[in-house]
Amino acid sequence: MPYPAPVFFFAVKSDKFTGEMGFSEVTGLNQEIQVIEYRHGEHKEPAPIKKPGLKKYNNIMFKRGIVQGNNDLFTWMNNYNWEESARVDLQVTLNNENSEPVMIWNVSKAFPTKIEGPALKASGNEIAIESMEIACEKITLELG
């Protein structure tokens, strides 16, 4: 019987960046269908009619440790030119213990919305973590 995949074995890839991008955390791979509520005067039930509306894709947050000489996320944010061609497609892959894909999230037309440097403190003993929030137009899911 197969076991559930652990959350720590994942990879993030993009054509914009060279190789795999080593992130310690990826959150926000969510999608939802917004609900449209409607009620007309002749409706006898004292509750609205609910219909499915537009799909909504949440912003995705990426976190990683800062490595000297690797500032491609800041470069992407600082050089973003707001043109459609500057958007990128990303792929987040959850792997099993044999490095085989279990689930693949394809993120379409992503662009940066926020980048945050580490919290610096003289008494700290943690790794310096940077985070980037991106918006996207679509997230699709493939099963491995």
C-alpha positions as CSV (number, residue, x, y, z in Angstrom):
1,M,0.0,0.0,0.0
2,P,1.5,3.4,-1.0
3,Y,2.2,6.0,1.7
4,P,1.2,9.6,1.5
5,A,4.0,11.8,0.1
6,P,5.9,14.0,2.5
7,V,5.7,17.7,2.0
8,F,9.4,18.4,2.2
9,F,10.5,16.8,-1.1
10,F,9.5,19.4,-3.8
11,A,11.1,21.4,-6.6
12,V,10.3,24.7,-8.3
13,K,11.3,25.2,-11.9
14,S,10.9,28.0,-14.5
15,D,12.3,28.8,-17.9
16,K,13.2,32.3,-16.6
17,F,15.6,31.0,-14.0
18,T,18.4,28.5,-14.5
19,G,17.9,25.1,-13.0
20,E,15.7,24.3,-10.0
21,M,15.1,27.1,-7.5
22,G,15.7,25.9,-4.0
23,F,12.9,27.1,-1.8
24,S,12.3,26.1,1.8
25,E,8.5,26.8,1.6
26,V,5.8,27.3,-1.0
27,T,2.3,28.3,0.1
28,G,-0.9,29.5,-1.6
29,L,-1.4,26.9,-4.3
30,N,-5.1,27.5,-3.9
31,Q,-8.0,28.0,-6.3
32,E,-11.6,28.6,-5.6
33,I,-14.8,29.3,-7.4
34,Q,-16.5,32.4,-6.3
35,V,-20.2,32.2,-5.4
36,I,-22.8,34.4,-7.0
37,E,-25.8,34.9,-4.8
38,Y,-29.1,36.1,-6.3
39,R,-32.6,36.5,-5.1
40,H,-35.7,37.7,-6.9
41,G,-38.9,39.0,-5.4
42,E,-41.0,36.0,-6.4
43,H,-38.6,33.5,-4.8
44,K,-40.6,31.9,-1.9
45,E,-37.5,30.5,-0.1
46,P,-36.0,33.1,2.4
47,A,-32.5,32.4,1.1
48,P,-30.6,33.4,-2.1
49,I,-30.0,31.2,-5.1
50,K,-26.3,30.3,-5.4
51,K,-24.6,29.9,-8.7
52,P,-20.9,29.2,-9.5
53,G,-19.0,32.3,-10.6
54,L,-15.5,33.1,-11.6
55,K,-12.4,31.0,-10.7
56,K,-10.0,32.8,-8.4
57,Y,-6.3,31.9,-7.9
58,N,-4.6,33.0,-4.8
59,N,-1.2,34.7,-4.7
60,I,1.6,32.2,-4.1
61,M,4.4,32.8,-1.5
62,F,7.9,31.4,-2.0
63,K,10.5,31.4,0.8
64,R,14.2,30.5,0.6
65,G,17.4,31.1,2.4
66,I,19.6,33.9,1.1
67,V,22.7,32.7,-0.7
68,Q,25.5,35.1,-1.6
69,G,25.6,35.8,-5.3
70,N,22.1,34.6,-6.0
71,N,19.7,37.6,-6.1
72,D,17.6,36.5,-9.1
73,L,14.3,37.1,-7.2
74,F,15.2,40.8,-6.5
75,T,16.4,41.2,-10.0
76,W,13.1,39.8,-11.3
77,M,11.2,42.3,-9.1
78,N,13.4,45.3,-9.8
79,N,13.6,44.7,-13.6
80,Y,9.9,43.8,-14.1
81,N,8.6,45.9,-17.0
82,W,4.9,45.3,-16.7
83,E,4.6,43.9,-20.2
84,E,2.7,40.6,-20.9
85,S,5.9,39.1,-22.2
86,A,7.6,39.6,-18.8
87,R,5.3,37.1,-17.1
88,V,6.7,33.6,-16.4
89,D,5.3,30.1,-16.1
90,L,6.4,28.1,-13.0
91,Q,6.1,24.5,-12.1
92,V,6.0,23.2,-8.5
93,T,6.5,19.4,-8.3
94,L,5.9,17.3,-5.2
95,N,8.0,14.2,-5.4
96,N,7.9,10.8,-3.7
97,E,10.9,9.1,-2.0
98,N,12.1,7.8,-5.4
99,S,12.2,11.4,-6.8
100,E,9.2,10.6,-9.0
101,P,6.5,13.3,-9.4
102,V,3.4,12.8,-7.3
103,M,1.6,16.1,-8.1
104,I,2.6,19.0,-10.4
105,W,1.2,22.5,-10.1
106,N,1.6,24.5,-13.3
107,V,1.4,28.2,-12.6
108,S,0.7,30.3,-15.6
109,K,1.5,34.0,-16.4
110,A,3.1,34.7,-13.0
111,F,4.5,38.1,-12.0
112,P,6.0,39.4,-8.7
113,T,3.9,41.5,-6.4
114,K,6.0,41.6,-3.3
115,I,9.5,40.7,-2.1
116,E,10.6,40.8,1.5
117,G,14.1,40.6,2.9
118,P,15.0,38.8,6.1
119,A,14.3,40.1,9.6
120,L,17.8,41.1,10.8
121,K,18.6,41.0,14.5
122,A,21.9,40.9,16.4
123,S,20.7,38.2,18.8
124,G,19.3,35.9,16.1
125,N,20.6,32.5,15.2
126,E,18.4,31.7,12.2
127,I,19.1,31.5,8.5
128,A,18.4,34.7,6.6
129,I,15.1,34.0,4.7
130,E,13.8,36.0,1.7
131,S,10.2,35.7,0.5
132,M,8.5,36.6,-2.7
133,E,4.8,36.8,-3.4
134,I,3.6,36.3,-7.0
135,A,0.2,36.6,-8.7
136,C,-0.8,34.4,-11.5
137,E,-3.7,33.9,-13.9
138,K,-4.1,30.2,-13.6
139,I,-3.0,27.1,-11.6
140,T,-3.5,23.6,-13.1
141,L,-2.8,20.4,-11.4
142,E,-1.3,17.2,-12.9
143,L,-1.0,13.9,-11.1
144,G,2.3,12.1,-11.4
